[in-house]
Amino acid sequence: MPTEIAQATLCGPCAFDGVGLHTGAGCAIEVRPAGIDAGITFVLDGHLRVPALAEYIVDTSRATVIGRDGVSVSTVEHLLSALFAMGVSNADIHVRGPEIPVLDGSGRPFVEAIECAGILEQARARPLLVITQPLVVARGEQLVIALPSERFRVRFVADFPAPIGVQFFDGEIAAQEYARQIAPARTFGYLHEVEALRTRGLALGGSLENALVFTQDGPMQPLRWQNEVVRHKVLDLLGDLSLLGLWPLAEIVAIKSGHELHARAVRALRQRFLADLAPGSHVRG
Ligand SMILES: [Zn+2]
């Protein structure tokens, strides 16, 4: 039997405000404690509750967007990644504005606020997703594989045009390692791409304060690690995997993947899980 991990929430609320990366609009959020088995829920327009689950993904083209009934919130992946990996399984996220604020482009401000608010363990085990059969989703050269494993670990291979090139990450996902090795990795982009996005009305909140920008010659700012890009890809992947609503006992192998393929993998894993819970079906242990 796998080791049980307790559910957890925050000891008190924490709040953030700033611009949204894509809209450039001012956005404010407050993350509040929630009870056992509540899960993570977005509260939009003051009342519309949207669970942070794969079924509520409405767009993955530039960021992961969650919504229902025509109301949505964009760029949820960094905040969700931080809550998920730091072990916060129950919380309400009250959102004002169209996006989660980008802050410094990484998960670090969220991790620091979570640590500052404090994490409260709750008296029930966190639901686990035990993988017994490999799952493979692919699109072109992109691949995501979920393999049975006694621990949650991630291997990621990123391969971007020069000067980024091929980068690799391999590690177990645990709170302290995440806080030190993954959360500080920033959103990144190419200068020429940023200009193209702006003309399409995207990346309007992007700046050298919240994104690592590469030119042909290299990064415009000092890197936090030589492989900061793949560490950020892991940060994004964890945000998308949080939409399982479960802690996966799996090894996730991701090759050149992005939000769209992550969403497909998470939907497929949840469908399997929900099918296993259906009456009369075999429940894997
Ligand atoms: Zn990101």
Residues whose N, C-alpha, C, O or C-beta is under 5 A from the ligand:
A	BS01	ZN	T187 H232 D236
